[in-house]
Amino acid sequence: MRNPFRNLMHPERYHGADRKAPFFEGWYYKVVDAEAKNRLAIIPGVFLHREERESHAFVQVLDGMTRETTFH
């Protein structure tokens, strides 16, 4: 049986190895330069859909200065 607490103290680990769809997991990283002139949020993630062809991994980038968002 899987220990439900094994990743509790390790948020950096992928938690979806034995999960069934639908499932979403993402990690949020905020990056700001020393003068706070550039601010980015970078979100890599995984989405498992009930229909396997709709499942995907992605990286979303949000620019805190221009408020533009890109999705890769």
All heavy atoms as a GROMACS GRO file, in nm:
protein
  609
    1MET      N    1   0.083  -0.118   0.000
    1MET     CA    2   0.000   0.000   0.000
    1MET      C    3   0.088   0.125   0.000
    1MET      O    4   0.189   0.132   0.068
    1MET     CB    5  -0.090  -0.002   0.123
    1MET     CG    6  -0.176   0.120   0.134
    1MET     SD    7  -0.292   0.101   0.271
    1MET     CE    8  -0.396   0.236   0.238
    2ARG      N    9   0.047   0.222  -0.076
    2ARG     CA   10   0.121   0.348  -0.087
    2ARG      C   11   0.106   0.428   0.041
    2ARG      O   12  -0.002   0.442   0.096
    2ARG     CB   13   0.063   0.426  -0.206
    2ARG     CG   14   0.130   0.557  -0.226
    2ARG     CD   15   0.070   0.624  -0.350
    2ARG     NE   16   0.116   0.760  -0.351
    2ARG     CZ   17   0.040   0.866  -0.325
    2ARG    NH1   18  -0.087   0.852  -0.300
    2ARG    NH2   19   0.090   0.986  -0.325
    3ASN      N   20   0.216   0.485   0.087
    3ASN     CA   21   0.214   0.571   0.205
    3ASN      C   22   0.168   0.710   0.162
    3ASN      O   23   0.239   0.779   0.088
    3ASN     CB   24   0.354   0.578   0.267
    3ASN     CG   25   0.360   0.667   0.388
    3ASN    OD1   26   0.266   0.741   0.417
    3ASN    ND2   27   0.470   0.662   0.458
    4PRO      N   28   0.051   0.755   0.206
    4PRO     CA   29   0.000   0.885   0.162
    4PRO      C   30   0.081   1.004   0.211
    4PRO      O   31   0.065   1.115   0.161
    4PRO     CB   32  -0.142   0.889   0.218
    4PRO     CG   33  -0.139   0.796   0.334
    4PRO     CD   34  -0.039   0.689   0.299
    5PHE      N   35   0.172   0.984   0.305
    5PHE     CA   36   0.249   1.093   0.363
    5PHE      C   37   0.393   1.099   0.312
    5PHE      O   38   0.470   1.184   0.353
    5PHE     CB   39   0.250   1.082   0.515
    5PHE     CG   40   0.112   1.087   0.573
    5PHE    CD1   41   0.052   0.973   0.624
    5PHE    CD2   42   0.039   1.205   0.574
    5PHE    CE1   43  -0.076   0.976   0.675
    5PHE    CE2   44  -0.090   1.210   0.625
    5PHE     CZ   45  -0.147   1.095   0.676
    6ARG      N   46   0.429   1.010   0.220
    6ARG     CA   47   0.570   1.000   0.177
    6ARG      C   48   0.621   1.128   0.112
    6ARG      O   49   0.738   1.161   0.120
    6ARG     CB   50   0.592   0.881   0.086
    6ARG     CG   51   0.531   0.902  -0.050
    6ARG     CD   52   0.549   0.784  -0.140
    6ARG     NE   53   0.471   0.815  -0.260
    6ARG     CZ   54   0.491   0.762  -0.375
    6ARG    NH1   55   0.584   0.673  -0.389
    6ARG    NH2   56   0.417   0.795  -0.477
    7ASN      N   57   0.533   1.202   0.045
    7ASN     CA   58   0.576   1.325  -0.024
    7ASN      C   59   0.539   1.451   0.052
    7ASN      O   60   0.563   1.561   0.004
    7ASN     CB   61   0.514   1.331  -0.163
    7ASN     CG   62   0.576   1.231  -0.256
    7ASN    OD1   63   0.696   1.204  -0.249
    7ASN    ND2   64   0.496   1.174  -0.345
    8LEU      N   65   0.484   1.437   0.171
    8LEU     CA   66   0.435   1.552   0.246
    8LEU      C   67   0.543   1.658   0.266
    8LEU      O   68   0.518   1.777   0.249
    8LEU     CB   69   0.380   1.506   0.382
    8LEU     CG   70   0.314   1.614   0.466
    8LEU    CD1   71   0.191   1.668   0.394
    8LEU    CD2   72   0.275   1.558   0.601
    9MET      N   73   0.661   1.617   0.297
    9MET     CA   74   0.770   1.711   0.322
    9MET      C   75   0.857   1.732   0.197
    9MET      O   76   0.965   1.788   0.206
    9MET     CB   77   0.857   1.662   0.438
    9MET     CG   78   0.779   1.648   0.568
    9MET     SD   79   0.690   1.796   0.618
    9MET     CE   80   0.825   1.899   0.669
   10HIS      N   81   0.806   1.689   0.080
   10HIS     CA   82   0.881   1.703  -0.045
   10HIS      C   83   0.790   1.757  -0.155
   10HIS      O   84   0.757   1.686  -0.250
   10HIS     CB   85   0.941   1.568  -0.087
   10HIS     CG   86   1.039   1.515   0.010
   10HIS    ND1   87   1.169   1.560   0.016
   10HIS    CD2   88   1.027   1.424   0.109
   10HIS    CE1   89   1.233   1.497   0.113
   10HIS    NE2   90   1.148   1.414   0.171
   11PRO      N   91   0.750   1.884  -0.147
   11PRO     CA   92   0.659   1.938  -0.249
   11PRO      C   93   0.721   1.944  -0.388
   11PRO      O   94   0.650   1.955  -0.487
   11PRO     CB   95   0.627   2.077  -0.196
   11PRO     CG   96   0.740   2.111  -0.107
   11PRO     CD   97   0.785   1.982  -0.047
   12GLU      N   98   0.854   1.935  -0.397
   12GLU     CA   99   0.921   1.941  -0.527
   12GLU      C  100   0.906   1.812  -0.606
   12GLU      O  101   0.929   1.810  -0.727
   12GLU     CB  102   1.070   1.973  -0.508
   12GLU     CG  103   1.156   1.859  -0.457
   12GLU     CD  104   1.147   1.830  -0.307
   12GLU    OE1  105   1.069   1.897  -0.236
   12GLU    OE2  106   1.219   1.740  -0.261
   13ARG      N  107   0.867   1.705  -0.542
   13ARG     CA  108   0.850   1.577  -0.610
   13ARG      C  109   0.721   1.574  -0.690
   13ARG      O  110   0.622   1.636  -0.654
   13ARG     CB  111   0.845   1.462  -0.508
   13ARG     CG  112   0.975   1.437  -0.439
   13ARG     CD  113   0.960   1.320  -0.345
   13ARG     NE  114   1.082   1.298  -0.269
   13ARG     CZ  115   1.089   1.217  -0.166
   13ARG    NH1  116   0.982   1.152  -0.124
   13ARG    NH2  117   1.204   1.201  -0.103
   14TYR      N  118   0.723   1.495  -0.798
   14TYR     CA  119   0.601   1.473  -0.875
   14TYR      C  120   0.512   1.378  -0.796
   14TYR      O  121   0.554   1.272  -0.754
   14TYR     CB  122   0.636   1.414  -1.012
   14TYR     CG  123   0.515   1.379  -1.094
   14TYR    CD1  124   0.424   1.477  -1.130
   14TYR    CD2  125   0.493   1.250  -1.137
   14TYR    CE1  126   0.313   1.446  -1.207
   14TYR    CE2  127   0.382   1.219  -1.214
   14TYR     CZ  128   0.293   1.317  -1.248
   14TYR     OH  129   0.182   1.286  -1.322
   15HIS      N  130   0.387   1.416  -0.776
   15HIS     CA  131   0.295   1.339  -0.694
   15HIS      C  132   0.194   1.258  -0.774
   15HIS      O  133   0.107   1.193  -0.718
   15HIS     CB  134   0.220   1.433  -0.599
   15HIS     CG  135   0.308   1.500  -0.500
   15HIS    ND1  136   0.377   1.616  -0.528
   15HIS    CD2  137   0.340   1.468  -0.374
   15HIS    CE1  138   0.447   1.652  -0.422
   15HIS    NE2  139   0.427   1.564  -0.327
   16GLY      N  140   0.205   1.259  -0.906
   16GLY     CA  141   0.102   1.196  -0.988
   16GLY      C  142   0.136   1.060  -1.046
   16GLY      O  143   0.062   1.011  -1.131
   17ALA      N  144   0.245   0.999  -1.004
   17ALA     CA  145   0.287   0.872  -1.066
   17ALA      C  146   0.182   0.763  -1.059
   17ALA      O  147   0.167   0.685  -1.152
   17ALA     CB  148   0.417   0.824  -1.001
   18ASP      N  149   0.107   0.757  -0.952
   18ASP     CA  150   0.005   0.652  -0.941
   18ASP      C  151  -0.136   0.710  -0.935
   18ASP      O  152  -0.227   0.647  -0.884
   18ASP     CB  153   0.033   0.563  -0.821
   18ASP     CG  154   0.046   0.641  -0.691
   18ASP    OD1  155   0.044   0.765  -0.695
   18ASP    OD2  156   0.059   0.577  -0.585
   19ARG      N  157  -0.154   0.830  -0.988
   19ARG     CA  158  -0.286   0.894  -0.989
   19ARG      C  159  -0.358   0.865  -1.120
   19ARG      O  160  -0.296   0.844  -1.223
   19ARG     CB  161  -0.273   1.046  -0.972
   19ARG     CG  162  -0.204   1.088  -0.846
   19ARG     CD  163  -0.293   1.063  -0.724
   19ARG     NE  164  -0.224   1.097  -0.602
   19ARG     CZ  165  -0.240   1.212  -0.538
   19ARG    NH1  166  -0.324   1.302  -0.584
   19ARG    NH2  167  -0.174   1.234  -0.428
   20LYS      N  168  -0.487   0.869  -1.114
   20LYS     CA  169  -0.570   0.853  -1.233
   20LYS      C  170  -0.629   0.988  -1.270
   20LYS      O  171  -0.648   1.075  -1.187
   20LYS     CB  172  -0.681   0.752  -1.207
   20LYS     CG  173  -0.627   0.613  -1.182
   20LYS     CD  174  -0.739   0.513  -1.166
   20LYS     CE  175  -0.677   0.386  -1.118
   20LYS     NZ  176  -0.706   0.268  -1.177
   21ALA      N  177  -0.660   1.001  -1.397
   21ALA     CA  178  -0.720   1.125  -1.447
   21ALA      C  179  -0.861   1.141  -1.391
   21ALA      O  180  -0.928   1.042  -1.363
   21ALA     CB  181  -0.725   1.121  -1.599
   22PRO      N  182  -0.904   1.262  -1.371
   22PRO     CA  183  -0.833   1.387  -1.396
   22PRO      C  184  -0.737   1.420  -1.282
   22PRO      O  185  -0.765   1.394  -1.165
   22PRO     CB  186  -0.945   1.491  -1.403
   22PRO     CG  187  -1.054   1.436  -1.318
   22PRO     CD  188  -1.043   1.286  -1.330
   23PHE      N  189  -0.623   1.475  -1.320
   23PHE     CA  190  -0.521   1.510  -1.222
   23PHE      C  191  -0.442   1.629  -1.275
   23PHE      O  192  -0.408   1.635  -1.392
   23PHE     CB  193  -0.427   1.392  -1.197
   23PHE     CG  194  -0.313   1.424  -1.105
   23PHE    CD1  195  -0.332   1.432  -0.968
   23PHE    CD2  196  -0.187   1.448  -1.155
   23PHE    CE1  197  -0.227   1.462  -0.882
   23PHE    CE2  198  -0.081   1.478  -1.070
   23PHE     CZ  199  -0.102   1.485  -0.934
   24PHE      N  200  -0.413   1.724  -1.188
   24PHE     CA  201  -0.331   1.840  -1.222
   24PHE      C  202  -0.225   1.858  -1.114
   24PHE      O  203  -0.253   1.843  -0.995
   24PHE     CB  204  -0.415   1.968  -1.230
   24PHE     CG  205  -0.329   2.092  -1.235
   24PHE    CD1  206  -0.271   2.132  -1.353
   24PHE    CD2  207  -0.303   2.165  -1.121
   24PHE    CE1  208  -0.190   2.245  -1.358
   24PHE    CE2  209  -0.223   2.278  -1.124
   24PHE     CZ  210  -0.167   2.317  -1.243
   25GLU      N  211  -0.105   1.888  -1.159
   25GLU     CA  212   0.000   1.927  -1.066
   25GLU      C  213   0.086   2.032  -1.134
   25GLU      O  214   0.122   2.019  -1.251
   25GLU     CB  215   0.086   1.808  -1.024
   25GLU     CG  216   0.190   1.847  -0.920
   25GLU     CD  217   0.254   1.727  -0.852
   25GLU    OE1  218   0.223   1.613  -0.887
   25GLU    OE2  219   0.337   1.751  -0.763
   26GLY      N  220   0.118   2.138  -1.061
   26GLY     CA  221   0.202   2.243  -1.114
   26GLY      C  222   0.291   2.299  -1.004
   26GLY      O  223   0.264   2.282  -0.886
   27TRP      N  224   0.398   2.362  -1.046
   27TRP     CA  225   0.493   2.423  -0.954
   27TRP      C  226   0.507   2.569  -0.991
   27TRP      O  227   0.525   2.603  -1.108
   27TRP     CB  228   0.629   2.353  -0.962
   27TRP     CG  229   0.622   2.209  -0.927
   27TRP    CD1  230   0.644   2.153  -0.804
   27TRP    CD2  231   0.589   2.100  -1.014
   27TRP    NE1  232   0.628   2.017  -0.811
   27TRP    CE2  233   0.593   1.982  -0.938
   27TRP    CE3  234   0.554   2.090  -1.149
   27TRP    CZ2  235   0.566   1.856  -0.991
   27TRP    CZ3  236   0.526   1.966  -1.202
   27TRP    CH2  237   0.533   1.851  -1.124
   28TYR      N  238   0.502   2.657  -0.895
   28TYR     CA  239   0.505   2.802  -0.919
   28TYR      C  240   0.640   2.856  -0.874
   28TYR      O  241   0.681   2.836  -0.760
   28TYR     CB  242   0.393   2.867  -0.837
   28TYR     CG  243   0.387   3.017  -0.847
   28TYR    CD1  244   0.309   3.078  -0.944
   28TYR    CD2  245   0.457   3.098  -0.758
   28TYR    CE1  246   0.301   3.216  -0.953
   28TYR    CE2  247   0.450   3.236  -0.766
   28TYR     CZ  248   0.372   3.294  -0.863
   28TYR     OH  249   0.364   3.429  -0.872
   29TYR      N  250   0.708   2.923  -0.967
   29TYR     CA  251   0.836   2.987  -0.936
   29TYR      C  252   0.825   3.135  -0.971
   29TYR      O  253   0.791   3.170  -1.083
   29TYR     CB  254   0.950   2.925  -1.017
   29TYR     CG  255   0.971   2.779  -0.989
   29TYR    CD1  256   0.910   2.683  -1.068
   29TYR    CD2  257   1.048   2.738  -0.881
   29TYR    CE1  258   0.928   2.548  -1.041
   29TYR    CE2  259   1.067   2.604  -0.854
   29TYR     CZ  260   1.006   2.509  -0.934
   29TYR     OH  261   1.022   2.376  -0.908
   30LYS      N  262   0.855   3.220  -0.875
   30LYS     CA  263   0.855   3.364  -0.899
   30LYS      C  264   1.000   3.410  -0.905
   30LYS      O  265   1.080   3.378  -0.817
   30LYS     CB  266   0.782   3.437  -0.785
   30LYS     CG  267   0.773   3.585  -0.807
   30LYS     CD  268   0.692   3.650  -0.696
   30LYS     CE  269   0.683   3.799  -0.716
   30LYS     NZ  270   0.604   3.863  -0.609
   31VAL      N  271   1.032   3.484  -1.011
   31VAL     CA  272   1.168   3.532  -1.033
   31VAL      C  273   1.164   3.684  -1.045
   31VAL      O  274   1.092   3.738  -1.128
   31VAL     CB  275   1.228   3.471  -1.162
   31VAL    CG1  276   1.371   3.517  -1.181
   31VAL    CG2  277   1.219   3.319  -1.160
   32VAL      N  278   1.242   3.752  -0.960
   32VAL     CA  279   1.247   3.898  -0.961
   32VAL      C  280   1.394   3.940  -0.957
   32VAL      O  281   1.471   3.888  -0.876
   32VAL     CB  282   1.174   3.958  -0.838
   32VAL    CG1  283   1.177   4.109  -0.841
   32VAL    CG2  284   1.031   3.906  -0.830
   33ASP      N  285   1.430   4.035  -1.044
   33ASP     CA  286   1.569   4.081  -1.040
   33ASP      C  287   1.591   4.176  -0.922
   33ASP      O  288   1.496   4.217  -0.854
   33ASP     CB  289   1.610   4.145  -1.174
   33ASP     CG  290   1.542   4.277  -1.204
   33ASP    OD1  291   1.463   4.326  -1.121
   33ASP    OD2  292   1.567   4.332  -1.313
   34ALA      N  293   1.717   4.209  -0.895
   34ALA     CA  294   1.753   4.287  -0.776
   34ALA      C  295   1.687   4.425  -0.772
   34ALA      O  296   1.656   4.476  -0.664
   34ALA     CB  297   1.905   4.302  -0.768
   35GLU      N  298   1.663   4.485  -0.889
   35GLU     CA  299   1.601   4.617  -0.893
   35GLU      C  300   1.449   4.609  -0.908
   35GLU      O  301   1.382   4.712  -0.918
   35GLU     CB  302   1.658   4.700  -1.010
   35GLU     CG  303   1.804   4.738  -0.993
   35GLU     CD  304   1.897   4.625  -1.034
   35GLU    OE1  305   1.862   4.545  -1.124
   35GLU    OE2  306   2.006   4.615  -0.975
   36ALA      N  307   1.395   4.490  -0.912
   36ALA     CA  308   1.251   4.466  -0.930
   36ALA      C  309   1.200   4.527  -1.060
   36ALA      O  310   1.084   4.566  -1.070
   36ALA     CB  311   1.172   4.516  -0.810
   37LYS      N  312   1.288   4.531  -1.161
   37LYS     CA  313   1.247   4.583  -1.291
   37LYS      C  314   1.192   4.471  -1.380
   37LYS      O  315   1.125   4.499  -1.480
   37LYS     CB  316   1.365   4.650  -1.361
   37LYS     CG  317   1.407   4.779  -1.294
   37LYS     CD  318   1.520   4.845  -1.370
   37LYS     CE  319   1.560   4.974  -1.301
   37LYS     NZ  320   1.668   5.041  -1.370
   38ASN      N  321   1.223   4.350  -1.347
   38ASN     CA  322   1.176   4.234  -1.422
   38ASN      C  323   1.117   4.134  -1.324
   38ASN      O  324   1.182   4.097  -1.226
   38ASN     CB  325   1.291   4.168  -1.500
   38ASN     CG  326   1.349   4.263  -1.602
   38ASN    OD1  327   1.286   4.293  -1.701
   38ASN    ND2  328   1.470   4.311  -1.576
   39ARG      N  329   0.994   4.092  -1.352
   39ARG     CA  330   0.927   3.994  -1.265
   39ARG      C  331   0.861   3.890  -1.354
   39ARG      O  332   0.784   3.922  -1.444
   39ARG     CB  333   0.821   4.061  -1.180
   39ARG     CG  334   0.878   4.163  -1.083
   39ARG     CD  335   0.770   4.221  -0.997
   39ARG     NE  336   0.682   4.306  -1.075
   39ARG     CZ  337   0.662   4.434  -1.050
   39ARG    NH1  338   0.722   4.493  -0.949
   39ARG    NH2  339   0.580   4.505  -1.125
   40LEU      N  340   0.893   3.765  -1.327
   40LEU     CA  341   0.834   3.655  -1.401
   40LEU      C  342   0.778   3.552  -1.304
   40LEU      O  343   0.835   3.528  -1.198
   40LEU     CB  344   0.938   3.585  -1.489
   40LEU     CG  345   0.997   3.662  -1.605
   40LEU    CD1  346   1.105   3.578  -1.671
   40LEU    CD2  347   0.890   3.699  -1.706
   41ALA      N  348   0.671   3.490  -1.344
   41ALA     CA  349   0.622   3.371  -1.276
   41ALA      C  350   0.632   3.260  -1.379
   41ALA      O  351   0.586   3.274  -1.493
   41ALA     CB  352   0.479   3.388  -1.229
   42ILE      N  353   0.694   3.149  -1.342
   42ILE     CA  354   0.713   3.036  -1.431
   42ILE      C  355   0.643   2.916  -1.368
   42ILE      O  356   0.672   2.881  -1.253
   42ILE     CB  357   0.863   3.009  -1.454
   42ILE    CG1  358   0.929   3.135  -1.510
   42ILE    CG2  359   0.882   2.890  -1.547
   42ILE    CD1  360   1.079   3.133  -1.506
   43ILE      N  361   0.551   2.857  -1.444
   43ILE     CA  362   0.472   2.746  -1.390
   43ILE      C  363   0.483   2.626  -1.482
   43ILE      O  364   0.414   2.618  -1.584
   43ILE     CB  365   0.324   2.786  -1.375
   43ILE    CG1  366   0.312   2.913  -1.291
   43ILE    CG2  367   0.243   2.671  -1.316
   43ILE    CD1  368   0.173   2.973  -1.290
   44PRO      N  369   0.571   2.531  -1.450
   44PRO     CA  370   0.568   2.404  -1.522
   44PRO      C  371   0.459   2.317  -1.460
   44PRO      O  372   0.434   2.323  -1.339
   44PRO     CB  373   0.707   2.345  -1.498
   44PRO     CG  374   0.753   2.408  -1.371
   44PRO     CD  375   0.684   2.541  -1.360
   45GLY      N  376   0.392   2.239  -1.542
   45GLY     CA  377   0.284   2.157  -1.488
   45GLY      C  378   0.252   2.037  -1.573
   45GLY      O  379   0.302   2.020  -1.685
   46VAL      N  380   0.166   1.952  -1.518
   46VAL     CA  381   0.121   1.830  -1.584
   46VAL      C  382  -0.030   1.821  -1.566
   46VAL      O  383  -0.081   1.844  -1.456
   46VAL     CB  384   0.188   1.705  -1.520
   46VAL    CG1  385   0.133   1.577  -1.580
   46VAL    CG2  386   0.337   1.711  -1.536
   47PHE      N  387  -0.100   1.789  -1.674
   47PHE     CA  388  -0.244   1.768  -1.666
   47PHE      C  389  -0.277   1.633  -1.726
   47PHE      O  390  -0.243   1.605  -1.842
   47PHE     CB  391  -0.319   1.877  -1.743
   47PHE     CG  392  -0.467   1.855  -1.747
   47PHE    CD1  393  -0.542   1.862  -1.630
   47PHE    CD2  394  -0.530   1.825  -1.865
   47PHE    CE1  395  -0.679   1.840  -1.632
   47PHE    CE2  396  -0.667   1.803  -1.868
   47PHE     CZ  397  -0.742   1.810  -1.753
   48LEU      N  398  -0.338   1.547  -1.648
   48LEU     CA  399  -0.384   1.416  -1.696
   48LEU      C  400  -0.534   1.424  -1.718
   48LEU      O  401  -0.610   1.450  -1.625
   48LEU     CB  402  -0.351   1.307  -1.594
   48LEU     CG  403  -0.204   1.289  -1.556
   48LEU    CD1  404  -0.190   1.177  -1.454
   48LEU    CD2  405  -0.121   1.262  -1.680
   49HIS      N  406  -0.574   1.403  -1.841
   49HIS     CA  407  -0.715   1.411  -1.880
   49HIS      C  408  -0.772   1.269  -1.890
   49HIS      O  409  -0.698   1.174  -1.912
   49HIS     CB  410  -0.725   1.481  -2.016
   49HIS     CG  411  -0.863   1.524  -2.054
   49HIS    ND1  412  -0.954   1.438  -2.109
   49HIS    CD2  413  -0.924   1.644  -2.045
   49HIS    CE1  414  -1.066   1.502  -2.133
   49HIS    NE2  415  -1.050   1.628  -2.094
   50ARG      N  416  -0.902   1.257  -1.875
   50ARG     CA  417  -0.966   1.125  -1.891
   50ARG      C  418  -0.941   1.067  -2.029
   50ARG      O  419  -0.930   0.947  -2.045
   50ARG     CB  420  -1.116   1.137  -1.864
   50ARG     CG  421  -1.147   1.151  -1.718
   50ARG     CD  422  -1.298   1.149  -1.694
   50ARG     NE  423  -1.326   1.160  -1.553
   50ARG     CZ  424  -1.363   1.271  -1.492
   50ARG    NH1  425  -1.376   1.382  -1.561
   50ARG    NH2  426  -1.387   1.272  -1.363
   51GLU      N  427  -0.935   1.154  -2.129
   51GLU     CA  428  -0.900   1.111  -2.264
   51GLU      C  429  -0.750   1.132  -2.280
   51GLU      O  430  -0.702   1.245  -2.281
   51GLU     CB  431  -0.977   1.191  -2.368
   51GLU     CG  432  -1.126   1.167  -2.362
   51GLU     CD  433  -1.199   1.245  -2.470
   51GLU    OE1  434  -1.143   1.262  -2.580
   51GLU    OE2  435  -1.312   1.287  -2.443
   52GLU      N  436  -0.674   1.024  -2.291
   52GLU     CA  437  -0.528   1.030  -2.288
   52GLU      C  438  -0.471   1.131  -2.388
   52GLU      O  439  -0.374   1.200  -2.358
   52GLU     CB  440  -0.469   0.893  -2.314
   52GLU     CG  441  -0.321   0.887  -2.291
   52GLU     CD  442  -0.265   0.747  -2.302
   52GLU    OE1  443  -0.339   0.650  -2.281
   52GLU    OE2  444  -0.146   0.736  -2.332
   53ARG      N  445  -0.531   1.144  -2.505
   53ARG     CA  446  -0.476   1.237  -2.606
   53ARG      C  447  -0.485   1.383  -2.562
   53ARG      O  448  -0.420   1.470  -2.620
   53ARG     CB  449  -0.545   1.216  -2.741
   53ARG     CG  450  -0.688   1.264  -2.747
   53ARG     CD  451  -0.748   1.239  -2.886
   53ARG     NE  452  -0.872   1.307  -2.906
   53ARG     CZ  453  -0.990   1.270  -2.856
   53ARG    NH1  454  -0.998   1.162  -2.781
   53ARG    NH2  455  -1.098   1.339  -2.882
   54GLU      N  456  -0.566   1.412  -2.463
   54GLU     CA  457  -0.578   1.548  -2.409
   54GLU      C  458  -0.481   1.576  -2.295
   54GLU      O  459  -0.466   1.690  -2.252
   54GLU     CB  460  -0.722   1.574  -2.361
   54GLU     CG  461  -0.826   1.566  -2.470
   54GLU     CD  462  -0.815   1.678  -2.571
   54GLU    OE1  463  -0.772   1.788  -2.533
   54GLU    OE2  464  -0.849   1.655  -2.689
   55SER      N  465  -0.414   1.473  -2.244
   55SER     CA  466  -0.316   1.490  -2.137
   55SER      C  467  -0.193   1.562  -2.191
   55SER      O  468  -0.155   1.541  -2.307
   55SER     CB  469  -0.275   1.355  -2.078
   55SER     OG  470  -0.386   1.293  -2.017
   56HIS      N  471  -0.131   1.645  -2.109
   56HIS     CA  472  -0.014   1.718  -2.156
   56HIS      C  473   0.065   1.777  -2.039
   56HIS      O  474   0.014   1.793  -1.930
   56HIS     CB  475  -0.055   1.830  -2.252
   56HIS     CG  476  -0.146   1.932  -2.191
   56HIS    ND1  477  -0.282   1.913  -2.180
   56HIS    CD2  478  -0.122   2.054  -2.137
   56HIS    CE1  479  -0.337   2.018  -2.123
   56HIS    NE2  480  -0.242   2.106  -2.095
   57ALA      N  481   0.190   1.806  -2.070
   57ALA     CA  482   0.276   1.883  -1.981
   57ALA      C  483   0.287   2.023  -2.042
   57ALA      O  484   0.266   2.041  -2.162
   57ALA     CB  485   0.413   1.818  -1.969
   58PHE      N  486   0.319   2.121  -1.960
   58PHE     CA  487   0.324   2.257  -2.011
   58PHE      C  488   0.417   2.342  -1.926
   58PHE      O  489   0.454   2.304  -1.815
   58PHE     CB  490   0.185   2.321  -2.013
   58PHE     CG  491   0.126   2.337  -1.875
   58PHE    CD1  492   0.150   2.451  -1.801
   58PHE    CD2  493   0.049   2.236  -1.820
   58PHE    CE1  494   0.098   2.464  -1.672
   58PHE    CE2  495  -0.004   2.249  -1.693
   58PHE     CZ  496   0.019   2.363  -1.619
   59VAL      N  497   0.451   2.457  -1.981
   59VAL     CA  498   0.519   2.564  -1.906
   59VAL      C  499   0.442   2.691  -1.937
   59VAL      O  500   0.424   2.728  -2.054
   59VAL     CB  501   0.667   2.579  -1.946
   59VAL    CG1  502   0.729   2.697  -1.872
   59VAL    CG2  503   0.743   2.451  -1.918
   60GLN      N  504   0.396   2.757  -1.834
   60GLN     CA  505   0.328   2.885  -1.850
   60GLN      C  506   0.420   2.992  -1.792
   60GLN      O  507   0.477   2.974  -1.684
   60GLN     CB  508   0.194   2.885  -1.776
   60GLN     CG  509   0.115   3.010  -1.796
   60GLN     CD  510  -0.023   3.003  -1.732
   60GLN    OE1  511  -0.050   2.916  -1.651
   60GLN    NE2  512  -0.109   3.096  -1.766
   61VAL      N  513   0.434   3.102  -1.865
   61VAL     CA  514   0.520   3.211  -1.821
   61VAL      C  515   0.435   3.338  -1.814
   61VAL      O  516   0.367   3.374  -1.910
   61VAL     CB  517   0.639   3.233  -1.916
   61VAL    CG1  518   0.727   3.347  -1.868
   61VAL    CG2  519   0.721   3.105  -1.930
   62LEU      N  520   0.437   3.402  -1.699
   62LEU     CA  521   0.362   3.526  -1.679
   62LEU      C  522   0.462   3.638  -1.655
   62LEU      O  523   0.549   3.628  -1.568
   62LEU     CB  524   0.270   3.514  -1.558
   62LEU     CG  525   0.164   3.405  -1.568
   62LEU    CD1  526   0.215   3.278  -1.503
   62LEU    CD2  527   0.038   3.450  -1.504
   63ASP      N  528   0.450   3.745  -1.732
   63ASP     CA  529   0.537   3.861  -1.717
   63ASP      C  530   0.468   3.959  -1.623
   63ASP      O  531   0.363   4.013  -1.656
   63ASP     CB  532   0.564   3.924  -1.853
   63ASP     CG  533   0.665   4.037  -1.848
   63ASP    OD1  534   0.660   4.118  -1.752
   63ASP    OD2  535   0.748   4.045  -1.939
   64GLY      N  536   0.526   3.983  -1.507
   64GLY     CA  537   0.466   4.070  -1.408
   64GLY      C  538   0.470   4.217  -1.443
   64GLY      O  539   0.400   4.298  -1.382
   65MET      N  540   0.548   4.255  -1.543
   65MET     CA  541   0.556   4.395  -1.584
   65MET      C  542   0.456   4.426  -1.694
   65MET      O  543   0.385   4.525  -1.689
   65MET     CB  544   0.698   4.427  -1.630
   65MET     CG  545   0.805   4.401  -1.524
   65MET     SD  546   0.776   4.479  -1.366
   65MET     CE  547   0.803   4.649  -1.409
   66THR      N  548   0.450   4.339  -1.795
   66THR     CA  549   0.360   4.364  -1.909
   66THR      C  550   0.226   4.294  -1.893
   66THR      O  551   0.134   4.320  -1.970
   66THR     CB  552   0.425   4.313  -2.039
   66THR    OG1  553   0.437   4.170  -2.032
   66THR    CG2  554   0.561   4.377  -2.062
   67ARG      N  555   0.216   4.203  -1.796
   67ARG     CA  556   0.097   4.122  -1.772
   67ARG      C  557   0.066   4.027  -1.888
   67ARG      O  558  -0.045   3.980  -1.904
   67ARG     CB  559  -0.024   4.208  -1.741
   67ARG     CG  560  -0.006   4.287  -1.614
   67ARG     CD  561  -0.129   4.361  -1.578
   67ARG     NE  562  -0.109   4.427  -1.450
   67ARG     CZ  563  -0.203   4.494  -1.390
   67ARG    NH1  564  -0.322   4.503  -1.438
   67ARG    NH2  565  -0.177   4.552  -1.274
   68GLU      N  566   0.166   3.999  -1.970
   68GLU     CA  567   0.150   3.902  -2.080
   68GLU      C  568   0.171   3.761  -2.027
   68GLU      O  569   0.251   3.740  -1.936
   68GLU     CB  570   0.250   3.931  -2.191
   68GLU     CG  571   0.222   4.061  -2.265
   68GLU     CD  572   0.323   4.085  -2.376
   68GLU    OE1  573   0.364   3.987  -2.441
   68GLU    OE2  574   0.360   4.202  -2.394
   69THR      N  575   0.100   3.669  -2.087
   69THR     CA  576   0.111   3.528  -2.050
   69THR      C  577   0.139   3.446  -2.175
   69THR      O  578   0.077   3.468  -2.278
   69THR     CB  579  -0.020   3.478  -1.986
   69THR    OG1  580  -0.047   3.557  -1.871
   69THR    CG2  581  -0.009   3.334  -1.945
   70THR      N  582   0.232   3.353  -2.164
   70THR     CA  583   0.255   3.258  -2.274
   70THR      C  584   0.240   3.117  -2.218
   70THR      O  585   0.268   3.092  -2.101
   70THR     CB  586   0.394   3.275  -2.338
   70THR    OG1  587   0.493   3.263  -2.237
   70THR    CG2  588   0.406   3.411  -2.406
   71PHE      N  589   0.194   3.029  -2.303
   71PHE     CA  590   0.166   2.891  -2.265
   71PHE      C  591   0.237   2.802  -2.365
   71PHE      O  592   0.213   2.812  -2.486
   71PHE     CB  593   0.015   2.867  -2.267
   71PHE     CG  594  -0.028   2.738  -2.208
   71PHE    CD1  595  -0.045   2.724  -2.072
   71PHE    CD2  596  -0.052   2.627  -2.289
   71PHE    CE1  597  -0.086   2.604  -2.016
   71PHE    CE2  598  -0.092   2.507  -2.236
   71PHE     CZ  599  -0.110   2.496  -2.099
   72HIS      N  600   0.327   2.718  -2.318
   72HIS     CA  601   0.405   2.630  -2.406
   72HIS      C  602   0.375   2.485  -2.371
   72HIS      O  603   0.363   2.451  -2.257
   72HIS     CB  604   0.555   2.655  -2.388
   72HIS     CG  605   0.593   2.799  -2.399
   72HIS    ND1  606   0.618   2.860  -2.520
   72HIS    CD2  607   0.607   2.895  -2.305
   72HIS    CE1  608   0.649   2.988  -2.498
   72HIS    NE2  609   0.643   3.010  -2.369
   0.00000   0.00000   0.00000
